[in-house]
Protein backbone atom coordinates (compact mmCIF):
# COMPACT_ATOMS: atom_id res chain seq x y z
CA UNK A 1 0.00 0.00 0.00
CA UNK A 2 0.98 3.63 -0.35
CA UNK A 3 3.58 4.79 2.14
CA UNK A 4 5.29 8.14 2.52
CA UNK A 5 8.56 8.60 4.37
CA UNK A 6 10.04 12.00 5.17
CA UNK A 7 13.72 12.58 5.70
CA UNK A 8 16.32 15.32 5.61
CA UNK A 9 15.42 17.28 8.71
CA UNK A 10 17.95 18.47 11.20
CA UNK A 11 19.42 21.40 13.04
CA UNK A 12 20.50 24.39 11.00
CA UNK A 13 21.65 27.91 11.75
CA UNK A 14 19.56 30.95 10.92
CA UNK A 15 19.89 31.60 7.20
CA UNK A 16 20.97 28.08 6.44
CA UNK A 17 19.48 25.49 4.13
CA UNK A 18 17.99 22.03 4.29
CA UNK A 19 16.60 19.69 1.69
CA UNK A 20 13.72 17.49 2.74
CA UNK A 21 12.70 14.35 0.91
CA UNK A 22 9.36 12.59 0.73
CA UNK A 23 9.74 9.11 -0.66
CA UNK A 24 6.63 7.31 -1.86
CA UNK A 25 6.32 3.57 -2.21
CA UNK A 26 3.56 1.08 -2.82
CA UNK A 27 0.51 2.32 -4.71
CA UNK A 28 2.22 5.34 -6.19
CA UNK A 29 -0.08 5.25 -9.21
CA UNK A 30 -2.80 6.73 -7.03
CA UNK A 31 -0.84 9.90 -6.28
CA UNK A 32 -2.10 13.07 -7.95
CA UNK A 33 -0.20 15.55 -5.81
CA UNK A 34 2.00 15.63 -2.74
CA UNK A 35 2.14 18.45 -0.26
CA UNK A 36 4.39 19.47 2.59
CA UNK A 37 2.93 20.55 5.91
CA UNK A 38 4.50 21.61 9.15
CA UNK A 39 3.46 21.84 12.75
CA UNK A 40 5.28 23.79 15.42
CA UNK A 41 4.71 23.26 19.15
CA UNK A 42 1.47 24.88 20.26
CA UNK A 43 0.45 25.76 16.72
CA UNK A 44 -1.93 24.35 14.17
CA UNK A 45 -0.66 22.38 11.24
CA UNK A 46 -0.13 24.55 8.20
CA UNK A 47 0.39 23.83 4.55
CA UNK A 48 3.80 24.72 3.17
CA UNK A 49 3.95 23.62 -0.45
CA UNK A 50 2.41 21.27 -2.96
CA UNK A 51 3.32 19.78 -6.31
CA UNK A 52 1.19 17.85 -8.76
CA UNK A 53 2.20 14.43 -10.02
CA UNK A 54 3.13 15.94 -13.36
CA UNK A 55 5.09 18.73 -11.76
CA UNK A 56 3.08 21.26 -13.71
CA UNK A 57 1.28 22.74 -10.74
CA UNK A 58 2.91 24.03 -7.57
CA UNK A 59 1.77 25.99 -4.56
CA UNK A 60 3.59 27.78 -1.76
CA UNK A 61 2.48 29.35 1.45
CA UNK A 62 3.13 33.07 1.50
CA UNK A 63 5.47 32.63 4.44
CA UNK A 64 7.89 30.47 2.45
CA UNK A 65 7.48 31.84 -1.06
CA UNK A 66 10.82 32.81 -2.52
CA UNK A 67 12.72 30.75 0.05
CA UNK A 68 11.44 27.22 -0.48
CA UNK A 69 11.31 25.25 -3.71
CA UNK A 70 9.36 22.06 -4.24
CA UNK A 71 10.34 19.56 -6.90
CA UNK A 72 9.98 15.91 -7.72
CA UNK A 73 11.92 13.06 -9.23
CA UNK A 74 9.34 10.69 -10.65
CA UNK A 75 11.95 8.05 -11.38
CA UNK A 76 12.61 7.87 -7.65
CA UNK A 77 9.01 8.53 -6.60
CA UNK A 78 10.36 11.29 -4.41
CA UNK A 79 9.30 14.86 -3.75
CA UNK A 80 11.82 17.34 -2.42
CA UNK A 81 11.52 20.56 -0.50
CA UNK A 82 14.58 22.75 -0.78
CA UNK A 83 14.51 25.21 2.09
CA UNK A 84 16.81 28.21 1.90
CA UNK A 85 17.27 31.24 4.13
CA UNK A 86 15.73 29.38 7.03
CA UNK A 87 14.29 31.31 9.93
CA UNK A 88 13.51 30.29 13.51
CA UNK A 89 9.81 30.42 12.68
CA UNK A 90 10.40 27.59 10.22
CA UNK A 91 11.12 25.30 13.16
CA UNK A 92 8.53 22.52 13.10
CA UNK A 93 7.92 18.91 12.29
CA UNK A 94 7.51 18.64 8.55
CA UNK A 95 5.13 16.11 7.05
CA UNK A 96 4.22 15.12 3.54
CA UNK A 97 0.83 13.88 2.44
CA UNK A 98 -1.18 13.00 -0.65
CA UNK A 99 -3.85 15.37 -1.95
CA UNK A 100 -7.07 13.45 -2.59
CA UNK A 101 -9.21 16.49 -3.44
CA UNK A 102 -9.20 18.01 -6.93
CA UNK A 103 -8.24 20.51 -8.17
CA UNK A 104 -4.95 19.26 -6.85
CA UNK A 105 -2.61 21.74 -5.18
CA UNK A 106 -5.33 24.37 -5.21
CA UNK A 107 -5.28 24.61 -1.43
CA UNK A 108 -4.26 22.78 1.72
CA UNK A 109 -7.80 21.95 2.81
CA UNK A 110 -9.52 18.71 2.04
CA UNK A 111 -8.82 15.02 1.87
CA UNK A 112 -5.10 14.81 2.51
CA UNK A 113 -3.93 11.37 3.50
CA UNK A 114 -1.13 8.83 3.71
CA UNK A 115 0.73 11.03 6.18
CA UNK A 116 4.32 10.17 6.86
CA UNK A 117 6.01 10.11 10.25
CA UNK A 118 7.45 13.59 9.86
CA UNK A 119 10.95 14.97 10.08
CA UNK A 120 12.08 17.57 12.59
CA UNK A 121 13.49 20.86 11.35
CA UNK A 122 15.08 23.12 13.93
CA UNK A 123 16.46 26.54 13.06
CA UNK A 124 18.59 28.23 15.69
CA UNK A 125 18.53 31.98 16.13
C-alpha positions in Angstrom: 0.0 0.0 0.0 1.0 3.6 -0.4 3.6 4.8 2.1 5.3 8.1 2.5 8.6 8.6 4.4 10.0 12.0 5.2 13.7 12.6 5.7 16.3 15.3 5.6 15.4 17.3 8.7 17.9 18.5 11.2 19.4 21.4 13.0 20.5 24.4 11.0 21.7 27.9 11.7 19.6 30.9 10.9 19.9 31.6 7.2 21.0 28.1 6.4 19.5 25.5 4.1 18.0 22.0 4.3 16.6 19.7 1.7 13.7 17.5 2.7 12.7 14.4 0.9 9.4 12.6 0.7 9.7 9.1 -0.7 6.6 7.3 -1.9 6.3 3.6 -2.2 3.6 1.1 -2.8 0.5 2.3 -4.7 2.2 5.3 -6.2 -0.1 5.2 -9.2 -2.8 6.7 -7.0 -0.8 9.9 -6.3 -2.1 13.1 -7.9 -0.2 15.6 -5.8 2.0 15.6 -2.7 2.1 18.4 -0.3 4.4 19.5 2.6 2.9 20.5 5.9 4.5 21.6 9.2 3.5 21.8 12.8 5.3 23.8 15.4 4.7 23.3 19.1 1.5 24.9 20.3 0.4 25.8 16.7 -1.9 24.4 14.2 -0.7 22.4 11.2 -0.1 24.5 8.2 0.4 23.8 4.5 3.8 24.7 3.2 4.0 23.6 -0.4 2.4 21.3 -3.0 3.3 19.8 -6.3 1.2 17.9 -8.8 2.2 14.4 -10.0 3.1 15.9 -13.4 5.1 18.7 -11.8 3.1 21.3 -13.7 1.3 22.7 -10.7 2.9 24.0 -7.6 1.8 26.0 -4.6 3.6 27.8 -1.8 2.5 29.3 1.4 3.1 33.1 1.5 5.5 32.6 4.4 7.9 30.5 2.4 7.5 31.8 -1.1 10.8 32.8 -2.5 12.7 30.8 0.0 11.4 27.2 -0.5 11.3 25.3 -3.7 9.4 22.1 -4.2 10.3 19.6 -6.9 10.0 15.9 -7.7 11.9 13.1 -9.2 9.3 10.7 -10.6 11.9 8.0 -11.4 12.6 7.9 -7.7 9.0 8.5 -6.6 10.4 11.3 -4.4 9.3 14.9 -3.7 11.8 17.3 -2.4 11.5 20.6 -0.5 14.6 22.8 -0.8 14.5 25.2 2.1 16.8 28.2 1.9 17.3 31.2 4.1 15.7 29.4 7.0 14.3 31.3 9.9 13.5 30.3 13.5 9.8 30.4 12.7 10.4 27.6 10.2 11.1 25.3 13.2 8.5 22.5 13.1 7.9 18.9 12.3 7.5 18.6 8.5 5.1 16.1 7.1 4.2 15.1 3.5 0.8 13.9 2.4 -1.2 13.0 -0.6 -3.9 15.4 -2.0 -7.1 13.5 -2.6 -9.2 16.5 -3.4 -9.2 18.0 -6.9 -8.2 20.5 -8.2 -4.9 19.3 -6.9 -2.6 21.7 -5.2 -5.3 24.4 -5.2 -5.3 24.6 -1.4 -4.3 22.8 1.7 -7.8 22.0 2.8 -9.5 18.7 2.0 -8.8 15.0 1.9 -5.1 14.8 2.5 -3.9 11.4 3.5 -1.1 8.8 3.7 0.7 11.0 6.2 4.3 10.2 6.9 6.0 10.1 10.2 7.5 13.6 9.9 11.0 15.0 10.1 12.1 17.6 12.6 13.5 20.9 11.4 15.1 23.1 13.9 16.5 26.5 13.1 18.6 28.2 15.7 18.5 32.0 16.1 
